[in-house]
Amino acid sequence: MAANGPEAHDAQTRRPARVARLCAIIAVSAFVAAPIAAVLASATIGGKGEALAHLLGVNGVRYFVTTLALCALAGLGASIIGAVSALLISMTDFPGRRLLSIALVLPFAIPAYVAAYAYGDLLGPFGPVAQLVGVNNIPEIRSLSGAAFVLMLMTYPYVYLAMTASLSSRSSSLMQAARMLGASPLRASLGLLLTASRPAFFGGLALALMEIAAEYGVADFFGVQTLSVGIFRTWYGLGDLAAATQIATGLFLVALVLTIIESASRKGRAAEDVRAHRSSKRLKLSGVHAFGAICICAAPVVFGFIAPAGVLLAKFDPDLSIGAGRDLAAAGVNTASIAAIGAIIAMAIAVILSYAARRARGRIAKSLMRVATLGYAVPGAVMAIGILALSSFVARISGVAVAGGIGVLLYAYVARFLTAGYNSASAGLAQISPEMDAAARSLGAGPARVLSFIHWPMARSSVLAGAGIVAIDIAKELPATLLLRPFNFETLSTRIYRLASDERLADAAPAALILIALGLIPALALSLIADHSNWQKKNARKADKDFAGAEAGLTV
């Protein structure tokens, strides 16, 4: 019995820890899934009004078909731009390639609705382009094709980043084998490398389509009747929550299908041995070919970042009126406050979830983790309508009205952007081996000392980076903020939306430029991370080459 005493004691101490971890995962999963469940429940149970019957008729079909058409047009453009740019950046060498590899991510810094307002002014009937070439000589920007054009430019970086990561991990031996068999560089690239990178392509495209389907500001400004626009018109115009949840259900199902596609695409990814990369060389372009590559890679940067940012800079008037300056300052303070609070709450929950998932085992825990990290794939309008439906249910049960307020808005932010914080926190904790914890405990260190002296120093940068990403996402979020914000509570995003909708882009320019400056932080970080990854691969290839040389020397 004595010999079994320590083992029995360890089993007794591990059992409560497992229960606590599972309870934490269940609590977070319920926290995220509650609004989604409320949408599905309200759409199934409620909704017998005239508005619902109307929306399930002609309007409902139009919302759904228009959303699919917008996804098809913008997704096709984003996939072509992203794949071609990634192929040129990864497999060829030409003047300016390194600078363009970073610049191609810059459209991430501009919220899509801000770019729509800028292009509406640039290509509008009274814009500078119309004055140069004539009103009748430019296409109508406020249309389905105009919305697809803007969203294509704003979402192609998803495909570009995924394809660049995949293509840079492919060895040149594939290309060399195809060339030895007589294939041209174009045929080898299209037939071999793009086929090998198909999982990454569809993964990036699925993420782009999620953003396109969920976008509200672009569709509303250009008059495109998508599911997101239908949710707002139904709730604000008709006041029918049940009908709004019906439309939100359709948008959620679209997002769910895209999430499944994105998740399935990861299963096909494979890594190659480092030794396969040691002879990797890019195809050197010169003359006309180099000029063509520069133009192809520079065009998305010009139209996706420089043009809209340039319009806003041209509209910016540093001599703001006292009232406009006061309103901008108030919106900035509101944005900074709610973004900071939301980021702190989200990261606190994310760290708890990361610790729970670190030691969690079993199918139940893994399934619950998928639910807990589902929020990022849920459109902001769907999350907001779900919270409204949930608060309506709570009001019917308890008699307490909780349909608005800062707390409800923070709930939407945290539930939606928790995934971004969790990914950063779990990446930081992944650097810490469980054996390191065991060694510290064997030396008498308690949980507080282990957290203070081991976990926090090693995971601090990842946690802070996650907090920054969540804060910026909150600052840029438009649909959930419009639906749930308290009366007279304005953020930078809602201020831009209100002023630009009233054709006052000059007044909206300062707030838009602030959001772009904030968006540059994660955009440049993604570029630097990708560049650092390529630098590591080069060092790995060099180390492998040195090792091979030393090994040959020892053999001789």
C-alpha positions as CSV (number, residue, x, y, z in Angstrom):
1,M,0.0,0.0,0.0
2,A,2.8,2.4,0.8
3,A,4.3,1.9,-2.6
4,N,1.0,2.9,-4.2
5,G,0.6,5.9,-2.0
6,P,2.4,8.5,-4.2
7,E,0.8,7.2,-7.4
8,A,-2.6,7.4,-5.8
9,H,-1.9,10.9,-4.6
10,D,-0.7,12.0,-8.0
11,A,-3.9,10.5,-9.5
12,Q,-6.0,12.3,-7.0
13,T,-4.3,15.7,-7.7
14,R,-4.5,15.2,-11.5
15,R,-8.2,14.4,-11.5
16,P,-9.3,17.8,-10.2
17,A,-6.9,19.5,-12.6
18,R,-8.5,17.7,-15.6
19,V,-11.9,18.6,-14.4
20,A,-10.9,22.2,-14.0
21,R,-9.4,22.3,-17.5
22,L,-12.5,20.7,-19.0
23,C,-14.8,23.2,-17.2
24,A,-12.7,26.1,-18.5
25,I,-13.0,24.9,-22.0
26,I,-16.8,24.3,-21.6
27,A,-17.3,27.8,-20.2
28,V,-15.5,29.5,-23.0
29,S,-17.2,27.3,-25.6
30,A,-20.6,28.3,-24.2
31,F,-19.5,31.9,-24.1
32,V,-18.7,31.9,-27.8
33,A,-21.5,29.6,-29.0
34,A,-24.4,31.3,-27.1
35,P,-25.0,34.0,-29.7
36,I,-24.7,31.5,-32.6
37,A,-27.1,29.2,-30.8
38,A,-29.5,32.1,-30.2
39,V,-29.4,32.9,-34.0
40,L,-30.2,29.3,-35.0
41,A,-32.9,29.0,-32.3
42,S,-34.6,32.3,-33.1
43,A,-34.6,31.6,-36.8
44,T,-36.1,28.2,-36.3
45,I,-38.7,29.0,-33.6
46,G,-39.7,32.5,-34.2
47,G,-40.5,34.7,-37.1
48,K,-44.1,34.7,-38.2
49,G,-44.4,38.3,-39.2
50,E,-45.2,39.9,-42.5
51,A,-41.6,41.1,-42.8
52,L,-40.3,37.5,-42.5
53,A,-42.7,36.3,-45.2
54,H,-41.5,39.1,-47.4
55,L,-37.8,38.4,-46.8
56,L,-38.2,34.7,-47.4
57,G,-39.7,35.5,-50.8
58,V,-38.1,37.7,-53.4
59,N,-35.8,39.8,-51.1
60,G,-34.4,36.8,-49.3
61,V,-33.4,35.1,-52.5
62,R,-31.9,38.3,-53.9
63,Y,-29.8,38.8,-50.7
64,F,-28.5,35.2,-51.0
65,V,-27.9,35.3,-54.8
66,T,-26.2,38.7,-54.6
67,T,-23.9,37.5,-51.8
68,L,-22.9,34.5,-53.9
69,A,-22.3,36.6,-57.0
70,L,-20.1,39.0,-55.0
71,C,-18.1,36.2,-53.5
72,A,-17.6,34.6,-57.0
73,L,-16.5,37.9,-58.6
74,A,-14.3,39.2,-55.8
75,G,-13.0,35.7,-54.9
76,L,-12.0,35.0,-58.5
77,G,-10.1,38.3,-58.7
78,A,-8.4,37.8,-55.3
79,S,-7.3,34.3,-56.2
80,I,-5.7,35.3,-59.5
81,I,-3.9,38.4,-58.0
82,G,-2.8,36.5,-54.9
83,A,-1.6,33.4,-56.8
84,V,0.2,35.2,-59.6
85,S,1.9,37.6,-57.2
86,A,3.0,34.8,-54.9
87,L,4.4,32.8,-57.8
88,L,6.5,35.7,-59.1
89,I,7.7,36.7,-55.6
90,S,8.6,33.2,-54.6
91,M,10.0,31.7,-57.7
92,T,11.6,34.6,-59.6
93,D,14.1,37.4,-59.0
94,F,13.8,40.9,-60.5
95,P,14.6,44.4,-59.4
96,G,12.5,45.5,-56.4
97,R,11.3,42.0,-55.6
98,R,12.1,42.3,-51.9
99,L,10.3,45.6,-51.5
100,L,7.3,44.4,-53.4
101,S,7.1,41.3,-51.3
102,I,6.4,43.5,-48.3
103,A,4.3,46.0,-50.1
104,L,1.9,43.4,-51.4
105,V,0.5,42.9,-47.8
106,L,-0.2,46.6,-47.3
107,P,-3.9,46.5,-48.5
108,F,-4.5,44.6,-45.2
109,A,-4.0,47.9,-43.5
110,I,-7.0,49.6,-45.1
111,P,-10.5,48.5,-43.9
112,A,-12.5,47.6,-46.9
113,Y,-15.2,50.1,-46.2
114,V,-12.6,52.9,-46.1
115,A,-11.3,51.9,-49.5
116,A,-14.9,51.9,-50.8
117,Y,-15.4,55.4,-49.7
118,A,-12.1,56.5,-51.2
119,Y,-12.9,54.9,-54.6
120,G,-16.5,56.3,-54.5
121,D,-14.9,59.7,-54.4
122,L,-12.2,59.0,-56.9
123,L,-14.4,57.4,-59.5
124,G,-17.6,59.1,-58.7
125,P,-19.4,61.5,-61.1
126,F,-17.9,64.5,-59.5
127,G,-14.5,62.9,-58.8
128,P,-11.1,63.8,-60.3
129,V,-11.2,60.9,-62.8
130,A,-14.6,62.0,-64.2
131,Q,-13.3,65.5,-64.6
132,L,-10.3,64.2,-66.7
133,V,-12.0,61.7,-68.9
134,G,-15.6,62.7,-68.7
135,V,-18.5,61.3,-66.7
136,N,-19.8,59.0,-69.4
137,N,-16.4,57.4,-70.0
138,I,-15.9,55.8,-66.6
139,P,-17.9,52.7,-65.3
140,E,-20.3,53.1,-62.4
141,I,-18.4,52.3,-59.3
142,R,-21.4,51.9,-57.0
143,S,-22.5,48.6,-58.4
144,L,-21.9,44.9,-57.8
145,S,-18.8,45.0,-60.1
146,G,-17.5,48.0,-58.2
147,A,-17.9,46.3,-54.8
148,A,-16.2,43.2,-56.2
149,F,-13.3,45.3,-57.5
150,V,-12.7,46.9,-54.0
151,L,-13.1,43.6,-52.1
152,M,-10.8,41.9,-54.5
153,L,-8.1,44.4,-53.8
154,M,-8.6,44.2,-50.0
155,T,-8.7,40.4,-49.7
156,Y,-6.1,39.1,-52.2
157,P,-3.3,39.2,-49.4
158,Y,-5.0,36.1,-47.8
159,V,-4.2,34.1,-50.9
160,Y,-0.9,35.8,-51.4
161,L,0.4,35.0,-47.9
162,A,-0.8,31.4,-48.0
163,M,0.6,30.8,-51.4
164,T,3.9,32.5,-50.6
165,A,4.4,30.3,-47.5
166,S,3.6,27.2,-49.5
167,L,5.7,28.0,-52.6
168,S,8.7,29.1,-50.5
169,S,8.7,25.7,-48.8
170,R,8.8,23.8,-52.1
171,S,12.2,22.6,-53.2
172,S,13.7,23.7,-56.5
173,S,14.2,20.0,-57.3
174,L,10.5,19.9,-58.5
175,M,11.2,22.8,-60.8
176,Q,14.5,21.3,-62.0
177,A,12.9,18.0,-62.7
178,A,10.1,19.6,-64.8
179,R,12.7,21.6,-66.7
180,M,14.8,18.6,-67.4
181,L,11.7,16.9,-68.9
182,G,11.3,19.8,-71.3
183,A,8.7,21.9,-69.6
184,S,8.8,25.7,-69.9
185,P,9.0,27.7,-66.7
186,L,5.4,28.8,-67.1
187,R,4.2,25.3,-67.7
188,A,6.2,23.9,-64.8
189,S,4.9,26.6,-62.5
190,L,1.3,26.2,-63.4
191,G,1.3,22.4,-63.8
192,L,3.5,21.4,-60.9
193,L,4.1,24.1,-58.2
194,L,0.6,25.5,-58.2
195,T,-0.9,22.0,-58.1
196,A,1.4,21.1,-55.1
197,S,0.3,24.3,-53.3
198,R,-3.4,23.7,-53.9
199,P,-4.3,23.2,-50.2
200,A,-2.7,26.6,-49.3
201,F,-4.5,28.3,-52.2
202,F,-7.9,27.1,-51.2
203,G,-7.2,27.8,-47.5
204,G,-6.3,31.4,-48.3
205,L,-9.2,31.8,-50.7
206,A,-11.6,30.5,-48.1
207,L,-10.4,33.2,-45.7
208,A,-10.8,35.8,-48.4
209,L,-14.4,34.6,-49.1
210,M,-15.3,34.8,-45.4
211,E,-14.3,38.5,-45.4
212,I,-16.2,39.2,-48.7
213,A,-19.4,37.5,-47.5
214,A,-19.3,39.3,-44.1
215,E,-18.5,42.8,-45.4
216,Y,-21.2,45.3,-44.8
217,G,-19.7,48.8,-45.3
218,V,-18.7,48.2,-48.9
219,A,-22.0,46.5,-49.9
220,D,-24.1,49.2,-48.2
221,F,-22.1,52.1,-49.7
222,F,-22.2,50.7,-53.2
223,G,-25.9,49.7,-53.0
224,V,-25.3,45.9,-53.2
225,Q,-28.0,44.0,-51.5
226,T,-26.1,41.2,-49.7
227,L,-27.0,39.2,-46.6
228,S,-25.2,41.6,-44.3
229,V,-27.1,44.5,-45.8
230,G,-30.3,42.6,-45.4
231,I,-29.6,42.0,-41.7
232,F,-29.3,45.8,-41.1
233,R,-32.2,46.8,-43.2
234,T,-34.5,44.2,-41.5
235,W,-33.5,45.2,-38.0
236,Y,-33.2,49.0,-38.4
237,G,-35.9,49.4,-41.1
238,L,-38.5,46.8,-40.0
239,G,-37.6,46.2,-36.4
240,D,-38.2,42.4,-36.9
241,L,-35.6,40.5,-34.9
242,A,-36.9,37.1,-36.0
243,A,-36.6,38.0,-39.7
244,A,-33.1,39.4,-39.1
245,T,-32.0,36.2,-37.4
246,Q,-33.3,34.3,-40.4
247,I,-31.0,36.2,-42.7
248,A,-28.2,35.9,-40.2
249,T,-28.7,32.2,-40.3
250,G,-28.1,32.2,-44.0
251,L,-24.9,34.3,-43.6
252,F,-23.7,32.0,-40.8
253,L,-24.2,28.9,-43.0
254,V,-22.2,30.5,-45.8
255,A,-19.4,31.3,-43.2
256,L,-19.6,27.7,-41.8
257,V,-19.2,26.1,-45.3
258,L,-16.1,28.4,-45.9
259,T,-14.7,27.4,-42.5
260,I,-15.0,23.7,-43.3
261,I,-13.3,24.3,-46.6
262,E,-10.5,26.2,-44.9
263,S,-10.1,23.6,-42.2
264,A,-10.1,20.7,-44.8
265,S,-7.4,22.5,-46.8
266,R,-4.9,22.3,-44.0
267,K,-5.0,18.5,-44.1
268,G,-3.3,18.5,-47.5
269,R,-0.3,20.5,-46.5
270,A,3.1,18.8,-46.3
271,A,6.6,19.9,-45.4
272,E,9.7,18.9,-47.2
273,D,13.1,18.0,-45.8
274,V,15.4,20.9,-45.3
275,R,18.1,19.2,-47.4
276,A,15.8,19.4,-50.4
277,H,16.1,23.2,-50.4
278,R,19.9,23.6,-50.4
279,S,20.1,24.1,-54.2
280,S,17.0,26.4,-54.4
281,K,17.5,29.3,-56.8
282,R,15.0,31.8,-58.2
283,L,14.6,32.3,-61.9
284,K,16.4,35.5,-62.8
285,L,14.3,37.9,-64.9
286,S,15.6,40.8,-67.0
287,G,14.5,43.2,-69.7
288,V,10.8,42.9,-70.7
289,H,10.1,40.0,-68.4
290,A,11.5,41.8,-65.3
291,F,9.4,44.9,-66.2
292,G,6.3,42.8,-66.6
293,A,6.8,41.2,-63.2
294,I,7.3,44.6,-61.6
295,C,4.1,45.9,-63.2
296,I,2.1,42.8,-62.2
297,C,3.3,42.9,-58.5
298,A,3.1,46.7,-58.2
299,A,-0.5,47.0,-59.6
300,P,-2.3,45.5,-56.6
301,V,-0.2,47.8,-54.3
302,V,-1.1,50.9,-56.3
303,F,-4.8,50.2,-56.5
304,G,-5.1,48.4,-53.2
305,F,-3.2,50.8,-51.0
306,I,-1.6,53.8,-52.6
307,A,-4.7,55.0,-54.5
308,P,-7.2,54.9,-51.5
309,A,-4.7,56.2,-49.1
310,G,-3.7,59.0,-51.5
311,V,-7.4,60.0,-51.8
312,L,-7.7,60.3,-48.1
313,L,-4.5,62.2,-47.8
314,A,-5.7,64.6,-50.5
315,K,-9.0,65.1,-48.6
316,F,-7.3,65.6,-45.3
317,D,-7.6,69.2,-43.9
318,P,-5.2,69.8,-41.0
319,D,-7.3,72.9,-40.0
320,L,-10.2,71.0,-38.4
321,S,-13.0,73.0,-36.9
322,I,-13.3,73.0,-33.2
323,G,-16.4,70.9,-33.3
324,A,-15.0,68.4,-35.7
325,G,-11.8,68.1,-33.7
326,R,-13.8,67.6,-30.5
327,D,-15.9,64.9,-32.1
328,L,-12.8,63.2,-33.6
329,A,-11.1,63.2,-30.2
330,A,-14.2,61.8,-28.5
331,A,-14.4,59.0,-31.1
332,G,-10.7,58.3,-30.7
333,V,-11.0,58.1,-26.9
334,N,-14.0,55.8,-27.2
335,T,-12.2,53.6,-29.7
336,A,-9.0,53.4,-27.6
337,S,-11.0,52.7,-24.4
338,I,-13.2,49.9,-25.7
339,A,-10.4,48.4,-27.7
340,A,-8.1,48.3,-24.7
341,I,-10.8,46.8,-22.4
342,G,-11.9,44.3,-25.0
343,A,-8.3,43.2,-25.7
344,I,-7.6,42.8,-22.0
345,I,-10.7,40.6,-21.4
346,A,-10.1,38.6,-24.6
347,M,-6.5,37.9,-23.8
348,A,-7.3,36.9,-20.2
349,I,-9.8,34.4,-21.5
350,A,-7.4,33.4,-24.3
351,V,-4.6,32.7,-21.8
352,I,-6.9,30.6,-19.6
353,L,-8.1,28.7,-22.6
354,S,-4.5,28.1,-23.8
355,Y,-3.5,26.7,-20.5
356,A,-6.5,24.4,-20.5
357,A,-6.0,23.3,-24.0
358,R,-2.2,22.7,-23.4
359,R,-2.9,19.6,-21.2
360,A,-6.4,18.7,-22.5
361,R,-6.8,15.3,-24.1
362,G,-9.7,13.4,-25.6
363,R,-12.2,14.0,-28.4
364,I,-14.6,16.0,-26.3
365,A,-12.0,18.6,-25.3
366,K,-10.9,18.9,-28.9
367,S,-14.4,19.3,-30.2
368,L,-15.1,22.0,-27.6
369,M,-11.9,23.8,-28.5
370,R,-13.2,24.0,-32.1
371,V,-16.4,25.7,-30.8
372,A,-14.4,28.0,-28.5
373,T,-12.3,29.3,-31.4
374,L,-15.2,29.5,-33.9
375,G,-15.9,33.2,-33.3
376,Y,-13.4,34.6,-35.7
377,A,-15.2,32.9,-38.6
378,V,-18.6,34.3,-37.6
379,P,-19.4,37.6,-39.3
380,G,-19.8,40.6,-37.0
381,A,-23.4,41.1,-38.1
382,V,-24.3,37.5,-37.2
383,M,-22.6,37.8,-33.8
384,A,-24.4,41.1,-33.1
385,I,-27.8,39.7,-34.1
386,G,-27.1,36.6,-32.0
387,I,-26.4,38.7,-29.0
388,L,-29.6,40.7,-29.6
389,A,-31.6,37.5,-29.8
390,L,-29.9,36.2,-26.7
391,S,-30.6,39.4,-24.8
392,S,-34.2,39.2,-25.9
393,F,-34.5,35.7,-24.6
394,V,-33.0,36.7,-21.3
395,A,-35.3,39.7,-21.1
396,R,-38.4,37.4,-21.6
397,I,-37.1,35.0,-18.9
398,S,-35.9,37.5,-16.3
399,G,-37.7,40.6,-17.2
400,V,-34.4,42.6,-17.3
401,A,-33.7,44.4,-20.6
402,V,-30.1,44.0,-21.7
403,A,-30.3,44.8,-25.4
404,G,-27.6,47.4,-25.5
405,G,-24.7,49.0,-23.6
406,I,-21.0,48.8,-23.4
407,G,-21.1,45.4,-21.8
408,V,-23.1,43.9,-24.6
409,L,-20.7,45.5,-27.2
410,L,-17.7,44.1,-25.3
411,Y,-19.3,40.6,-25.3
412,A,-19.5,40.8,-29.1
413,Y,-15.9,41.9,-29.5
414,V,-14.5,39.3,-27.1
415,A,-16.6,36.4,-28.6
416,R,-15.6,37.3,-32.1
417,F,-11.9,38.1,-31.7
418,L,-11.0,35.6,-29.0
419,T,-9.6,33.3,-31.6
420,A,-6.9,35.8,-32.6
421,G,-5.8,36.2,-29.0
422,Y,-5.9,32.4,-28.4
423,N,-3.7,31.7,-31.4
424,S,-1.1,34.1,-30.2
425,A,-1.2,32.9,-26.5
426,S,-1.1,29.2,-27.5
427,A,1.9,29.9,-29.8
428,G,3.7,31.5,-26.9
429,L,2.9,28.7,-24.5
430,A,4.0,26.1,-27.1
431,Q,7.6,27.3,-26.6
432,I,7.5,26.1,-23.0
433,S,8.0,22.4,-22.6
434,P,5.9,20.7,-19.9
435,E,9.2,19.1,-18.6
436,M,10.3,22.6,-17.7
437,D,7.3,23.0,-15.5
438,A,8.0,19.7,-13.9
439,A,11.6,20.6,-13.2
440,A,10.6,23.9,-11.6
441,R,8.1,22.2,-9.4
442,S,10.6,19.5,-8.4
443,L,12.8,22.4,-7.1
444,G,10.0,23.6,-4.9
445,A,8.6,26.4,-7.1
446,G,4.9,27.0,-6.7
447,P,2.5,27.8,-9.6
448,A,2.9,31.6,-9.0
449,R,6.7,31.4,-9.3
450,V,6.5,29.2,-12.3
451,L,4.1,31.6,-14.0
452,S,6.2,34.7,-13.0
453,F,9.7,33.5,-13.8
454,I,9.2,30.9,-16.6
455,H,5.8,31.3,-18.4
456,W,5.4,35.1,-18.5
457,P,9.0,35.9,-19.7
458,M,8.8,33.3,-22.5
459,A,5.2,33.9,-23.6
460,R,5.1,37.7,-23.0
461,S,5.8,38.8,-26.5
462,S,3.2,36.5,-28.0
463,V,0.5,37.6,-25.5
464,L,1.2,41.2,-26.1
465,A,1.2,40.7,-29.8
466,G,-2.2,39.0,-29.5
467,A,-3.5,41.8,-27.4
468,G,-2.4,44.3,-30.1
469,I,-4.1,42.3,-32.9
470,V,-7.4,42.0,-31.0
471,A,-7.3,45.8,-30.1
472,I,-6.8,46.7,-33.8
473,D,-9.6,44.3,-34.9
474,I,-12.0,45.9,-32.4
475,A,-11.1,49.4,-33.6
476,K,-11.8,48.4,-37.2
477,E,-15.0,46.5,-36.5
478,L,-18.1,48.1,-38.1
479,P,-21.2,45.9,-38.3
480,A,-21.2,44.7,-34.6
481,T,-20.5,48.3,-33.4
482,L,-23.3,49.8,-35.5
483,L,-25.8,47.2,-34.2
484,L,-24.9,47.1,-30.5
485,R,-23.4,50.5,-29.6
486,P,-25.1,52.6,-27.0
487,F,-26.9,55.8,-28.0
488,N,-24.4,58.6,-28.8
489,F,-21.4,56.3,-28.5
490,E,-19.3,56.7,-31.6
491,T,-16.0,55.0,-32.5
492,L,-13.6,55.8,-35.4
493,S,-15.3,53.2,-37.6
494,T,-18.8,54.4,-37.0
495,R,-17.7,58.1,-37.5
496,I,-16.2,57.2,-40.8
497,Y,-19.3,55.3,-41.8
498,R,-21.7,58.2,-40.8
499,L,-19.7,60.9,-42.5
500,A,-18.8,59.0,-45.7
501,S,-22.5,57.9,-46.1
502,D,-23.4,61.6,-46.0
503,E,-20.8,62.3,-48.8
504,R,-18.5,64.1,-46.3
505,L,-15.3,62.2,-47.0
506,A,-13.1,65.2,-46.1
507,D,-14.5,65.1,-42.6
508,A,-14.1,61.4,-42.4
509,A,-10.5,61.4,-43.7
510,P,-8.7,62.0,-40.3
511,A,-10.5,59.1,-38.7
512,A,-9.8,56.9,-41.7
513,L,-6.1,57.8,-41.8
514,I,-5.9,56.9,-38.1
515,L,-7.4,53.4,-38.7
516,I,-5.0,52.9,-41.7
517,A,-2.1,53.8,-39.5
518,L,-3.3,51.2,-36.9
519,G,-3.8,48.6,-39.6
520,L,-0.2,49.1,-40.8
521,I,1.0,47.5,-37.6
522,P,-0.3,43.9,-38.2
523,A,0.2,44.2,-42.0
524,L,3.9,45.0,-41.6
525,A,4.2,42.4,-38.9
526,L,2.9,39.8,-41.3
527,S,5.4,40.8,-43.9
528,L,8.3,40.8,-41.4
529,I,7.2,37.3,-40.1
530,A,7.2,36.0,-43.6
531,D,10.6,37.5,-44.4
532,H,12.0,36.2,-41.1
533,S,10.7,32.7,-42.0
534,N,12.5,32.9,-45.4
535,W,15.6,34.1,-43.6
536,Q,15.4,31.1,-41.3
537,K,15.1,28.7,-44.2
538,K,18.1,30.3,-45.9
539,N,20.1,29.8,-42.7
540,A,18.9,26.2,-42.4
541,R,20.0,25.5,-46.0
542,K,23.4,27.1,-45.3
543,A,23.8,25.1,-42.1
544,D,22.9,22.0,-44.0
545,K,25.4,22.8,-46.7
546,D,28.1,23.4,-44.2
547,F,27.2,20.2,-42.4
548,A,27.4,18.3,-45.7
549,G,30.8,19.8,-46.5
550,A,32.1,18.9,-43.0
551,E,30.7,15.4,-43.4
552,A,32.5,15.0,-46.7
553,G,35.7,16.3,-45.2
554,L,35.5,13.8,-42.4
555,T,34.9,11.0,-44.9
556,V,37.9,11.9,-46.9
